[in-house]
Amino acid sequence: MNSFYDVWEGVCDYCRNSIHEVAYNTWIKSLEPVDFQNNTAIIRSLSDYQKLIVESHYSDLLKKGFEEIFGFPVELTIIVGESVPKHRQNDGDDVTAKYTFDNFVVGSSNKFAHAASLAVADNPGHAYNPLVIYGNPGLGKTHLLNAIRNEIHRKFPEKSIVYTQGESFMNEILEAINNVGTVDFREKYRKADVLFIDDIQFIAGKEATQIEFFNTFEALYRENKQIIVTSDRLPKDIKSLDERIQGRLEMGLMADIQQPDFETRVLIIRGKAKALNFDIPDVVVQYIANQLKNNIRQLEGVVNKLYAYHNFGEEPTLAGAGNLINEVKKDDMPEPVTVERIISCVGSAYDVTPADICSNKQNAEIAYARHIAIYIAREVTGISLKTIGKSFGRNHSTVSASIKKIESDLKKNSRLRATVDDIIKNITGK
C-alpha cells in the first residue's frame, strides 16, 4: 500500500469486524495513525483516558490487525494529543490532509451537502451556523467535515479549530469531571473559533455530556463561532437527544447525504484507483459499482485490497473482485444478537462495565443498568427467562421482577423509553 494511512484503514476494517460496533466507535474509530518506525506503529489518541482503555483492552487486537496487513509482528505505541494543533496548518503527514473538496466525488446524492460545506469553509460563522451533515455510515460525512477543516486552515490560519468525535467529547468530559479538570475542558472548547463534532448521536442519553455540549454550543453561537456536526440521522430522530440540543441544531442548515447512484459509484472507484496510480479494467470497475451500492468506504476498501494484491503480482479481474465483494458482504451481515452484546451496549450507554452488570453489586446505577439489560434481553432475544437469568447469575423471579420494573418505568418516563429504543436500535440495527 502507498501510505501508512492505507495500512491503518485495513487495520480499522479488521477491528471493526472483530469487536462490537459500539466498542469500535467508542475506542478505535477516533484513533489516528501517526508514523511507522522500526516495526512500531505510532497511533494518536485524543485523551489519556482513551489511551488507558485502548492499551488495556484493545492493544492486542490492533497488533493482530497490523500483523494481518504487514505479515509480521508489529509493536504499538500510543501518544496523546489533539488531531491538529491550534494555529497550525495541516502538513503533508497529517492523516486528515488527504480529505479535500478537490477529491470529494460530487453526485446527485451529496451535491447539496457539498455546496453547503463549501459555503461554510468560505465564510465560517456566518454562512450556515450550525451546519449539520447527516446520513448513513460510509457515505462521506467525515470526508466533508475534514475538507471544511482543511480549507479553513488554509484560508484562515489564525482561527482556532477544535475537532473531535462525539464519543471522545463524552470521554473527555468524564475524565475532566473525575480529575476536577472541567475548567481546562471548557477553556479548550469554548475558546474555539470553529468546532467540529463527528457523530453527534453518541452524546444522546448522556446527561452530563449533553449539558456540557449545550452550554458550549450557546457560548460559541453567541460569538458567531462556527459549529459543524455530523450525525447518522436527523437530530429530531435521535430519540434520547436533549430537546434543547435538537432545537439548537435545527436552527441551522440540515444537509443530507444519500446513497450514491451508479455513475457516482463508478467515479468514486476510478478516483480511488487514480490516487493509487492503479489501472482497473472498466468491466471490473462497473462490476464493483453494481455489487456495492450502499457504502463508499466499502468501494474504496475493495480498491485498496485489489491494489495490495496487484503489488504481489495479481492483476485485477472479475473473479478477484468477486471474492473481495463476497468478503465485504459477509462482513456486512448483522452480528447475532446475544446477551453478551446486550450487556456490552447497555454498559456503554450507562457508563458501567459488563462485569459490574453481571456482578452482585447493588449500587443504584449498576443495578438499574442490570434491570435494563435484562429487559432488553427479553425483548430482542426470544430466549427463556431462565436462560436470561443464567447469563446474569440471577434466578427466574429476580429476572421477572427486573422486567416488570422497567416496563412500569417506561410507561412513566418518555426519556427512558427513548434511551431504551436507541440501545435496541444499536443492538439490532433496526
N, C-alpha and C positions, 0 to 999 in steps of 0.2 A: 504494500500500500504506500501511497505517496506522502503520508504525514502521520505524525503521532495522533492527530485528531481522528484520522480514519481508523486507526487501531482502536482508539477509545470508543468510537461508535460501535465497533464489533464487540468490545468488552461490555458495553451497556446492553446490547442486544442479548448477550449471554446472561447477564444478571437479570434482565427483565424476564427472561424465560425460566429463571431458576428460583425466583422468590415471588412472594405475593405482590400484586400491583401497589398496594398501599405502602408496603415496606420499600419497594423500589422508588416510588415517587417521593417518599419522605426522606430517605437517606442517600440514595445513589444518584438520582436524577440531577441534583444541583451541584454535584462534584464536577470539577473541571480539570482536564489534563494540562499539565504544565510542561513537562520535559521527560525524556527518556535517556538516562545516562548509566553506563556501566551495569547493564541488565537491571536497572532500577527505574520503576515508573514513579514519577513525582506527580501527585494529584493535589489539587487545592480544594479545601472545604471552606465554607463560609463562616463557621464558628467553631470554637473549642468544643462545644457540646456535640456538634455533628462529628467532629474528628474523633472524639471519645467513643461514640456509638459505632462509627464505621470501623475503627481499629479493633474494638472488642467483639463485634458481631459479623462484620462483612469483609474483613481483610482477606480471609482465605478464599471467599467467593471471588473477589476481584483478582487475586493472584491466579486462580484457576481460569478466569476469563482471559487474562493476558497470556497464560500458557497455551490456551486453546488457539489464540491468534498467532503467537510467535513460534510455538512448537518447542519452547524450552522454558524452564522455571524463571520467574521474574520476582524481584523484590519490590516492596511497596513503601513509599514514603508519602505521608500526608502532611501538607503545610496548611496554615490558616491565613486567610486574608480575603479582602474584597475582590470581586471578579475584575473590576477595573478601578485602580486607584483614582481618587479625585484629582481634578485638574491635570489629567494626563491623557493624551490622545492614545487610542489603541495603537500598538505597534504590530509588526508583521507576525509576531509569535503569539499574539493573543488569540485564544481559541475562537472568540466571537468575531474576529475581524473578517472571517470568510462570509459572514451574513451581511449582504448589501442589497440595496434596491436593484443594482445592475444585474445580479444573478438570481433575483426572485422572478420566477416564471409567472407572468400575469395571464389570466384567462377569465372567462365569464364567471367562474366560481369565486374569484377573490379580488376582482378589479376595484370594487368599492372600498374594501379594506386597504388595498394597496394605495389608492388615491388619498384616503383619509390619513394614512401613515405618512405619506409624503408631505401633506399639508402640515401635520404636527411637527415633523422634522424641520420644516422651513420656518415655522413660527411657534415655537414651544410656549405654552402658557396662554395662547390667545386663539389658536385655530379651533381646535376641538378639545375641551377640557372638562371632565376626563375623557379619554378615548378608551373604549372597551372593545377588544377584538375577541370574538368568541367563535367556537366551532369544535368539532370532534378532534381528538388527538391525532397528530401526524399530518395535519393539513397545512402547516406553515405559519402558525401563530407566533411561535418563538423566533422564526426567521424574521418576520416583520418587526417584532419587538427589538431584536438586535440590530436590524437595519436602521430603525429610527435612532437607536442608541449611538451607532457608529456615525450616522450623519450629523447628529447634534454635536458629537465630539469634534467632528471635522469643522463644522461651521461656527460652533460656539465653544471653543476650548476652555473658556473661563468658567463655564457652568459646572456646578457640582451635580454629578449624576449618581444616583443610588439604584442598583439593580438587584433584585432578589427573587426567590421563589416563594410562593405562598407558605409552603411548609417550613422554609428556612426563616421566614419572618416570624412564624409561630415559635420555632425553636429558640430564636434569639430573645424573644420576649420571656420565655420560660427561664432561660439562662440568666437574663437580666434580673428577673424577679428573685430567683434563687440566690443570686450573688449581690443583691442590692445594687444593681447596675443600671437602673431604669433611666437615670439622668444621662448616662453615656448613650444609651439606646435612643432616647429622644433627640439628643444632640445630633446623632448621625442622621436620623430620618427627617427631622423637621428643619434641618438646615439645607436640605436638598433643593436644587433648582428643578430637577426632573426626577421623578420617582417611577420606576418600573417594577411591577409585581407580576410575575408569570404564574398562572394557575391560582387565581384568587379564590377559587372554590374551596381550597384546602383550609381556609381560615373559618369556614362555616361551622357553626356549632361550638366553636372555641371562644368562650365568653371573654376571657381576658384579652385574647388576641384581637377579637373584633372591636372591643372598646379602644384598644391602642390604635388600631387601624383607623377607626372613625375619627379619633382625635387628631391623628397625624394628617388624615385627609383634610379635615377642617382647617388646620394650621396652614397647610400648603395652599389650599384652594383660595383662602382669604388673601394670600400674597401673589396670586396668579402664577403659582408654580405648577408645572405640567405634571399630570398624573396619567399613567398609561398602564392598563392591566389587561391580562388575558384570562379567559375562562372557557370551560368546556361547554357552557350553556349560558343563556341569558341570566342576568342576576336575579330576575323575578322567579326563575325556575330553580334556583338554588334554595331549597325549602328551608334549610336551617341557617341561611344568611340573614343577619340582622336587618330588619326592615329599614332602619335609618341608612344603612350602607347601601341597600338596594336603591333607595331613593336618590342618594348622592351619585351613584354610578349612572343612574338613568337620566340625570341632569345633562350628561354629556352625549357623546355620539356612540351608538352601538353599531359596530361593523362586523358582519358575519363572514366566515369563510366556509364554503360548502365543498363537497366532494368534487375533485377536478373532472372535467369531461375528457373524452378520449384524446382530443387534439392537445389539450394541456398536459395530459399524462405523457404523451409522446415527446413533447417539448422538454418536460422535466427529465426524462430518461436521457435524451440527447444532450441536454445541458450538463448533466452529471458526468456523462461519458466524455464530453468535450473538456471538462475541467480536469479529468484524469488523463487527457490525451490518449483516449482509448476508443477504438473504432468498433462499433457493434453493428452487424448487418441489419438493414431495415426490417427484415422479416422477424428478427429476434426482438427488435425494439417494439414492433407492433404487437407481437405475441405477449410480451411482458405487460404492455399497456392494456391489453384486452383482459388479462387474467387478474391483475391487481388494480382495483378501482377505487378503493376507499382510503388509502393511506400513502402519502408522499414518502414518508420515512421508509415504508416497505419497498417502494420503487427504487429509491436510492440505495437501500440495503442490498437488493439483488444486483444492481450495477456494481457496487463495491465488491461483492463476492465474485462476480464474473471477472472483474479486473484482477482480483487476487489469484484466481485460477489461471488467468491469462499470463500472469507473471511466472507461473510454474509451467508454462508451455501449452496450456489447454485453451483452444480458441473458443469464442462464444458461439454456441449452437442452440437450436431449439430444444434439443434433448437436455443439454446442460441447464438452460434457463428453466425448463420444466421441472427438473429436480429441485432447483432452488426455490421455485414458486411453491412447490408442494410442501417444502420445509416451512416456508412462511405461513402457508395456510394452516398447517398442522399446529404451529406455534400460536396462531391466532385463535385457535379454538378455546372457548371459555374453560377456565380451571374448574374442576369438580368442586362443588360446594361441600365442605367438610366442617365439622365442629371446630377443628383447629383453625381454619381460615376465619370462621366467625369470631372466635376468641381474639385472634390477631387484629381483626378490623375493629372490634369493639374496644380493645385495649388502646389502639391508636386514637380512636375518637375520644376516649375518656382519659387518655394520658395515664394509663396503668399498664403494667406488664401482664402478658399472658399467664406467667407464673402466679402473680397475685390473684388473678381472676379464678384460677383453679385451686387456690390455697384456702386455708380456713380463716384467713384474716377477715375481721368484721368492721374494719374501717369503713365509714359511710360511703366514700367514693368507690372503693373497691367492691363493696357489697352491691352497690347499685349497678355498677358495670357488669357484675356477675348476673344479676337479675336480667339485665338487658340481653346479655349473651345467651342465656337460657331461653328467653322469649323468642329471640331471632332464630335460634336453633330449631325450635318447634315450628316456626313459621316457614322456614325455607328448606328444611332437610327432609321432612316427612318421616323421620325415624321416631321410634317409640320414646316415651318419657323415661322409661327405664334405661334405655341406651344413652339418652342425653345425660341422665344422672351419672352414669359411669364415667362419662367424659369429664364431668366436673367434680367427681368424688362426692356426689350427693345422692340421697335416696329419692324414691318416686314422689313422696309427699312434699319434700323440700322443693323439687323441681316444679311441681304443680302450684305451690304457693308463690314461687317467683313469677310464674306466668300470669297468675291471677293479679298479682300486684301491678305488673307492668300494664296489663290490659286495663285495669282501673285507672292508672295514672295517664294512660294515653287518651282516655275519654275526657280527662280534665285539663290536659296540657297540650296545646297545639304545637308548641315549640319542641316538646319531646317527640311528638308524632313526626315532625319534620326531620328531626335528628335520626330517629329510627329508620324512617323511609330512606334517608340518604345512605345510612350504613348498609341497608339491604340492597340498594342500588349498586353500591360499591362492590358488594359480595357477588351479586348475581349478574351485574352488567345490564340490568333491565330497569 
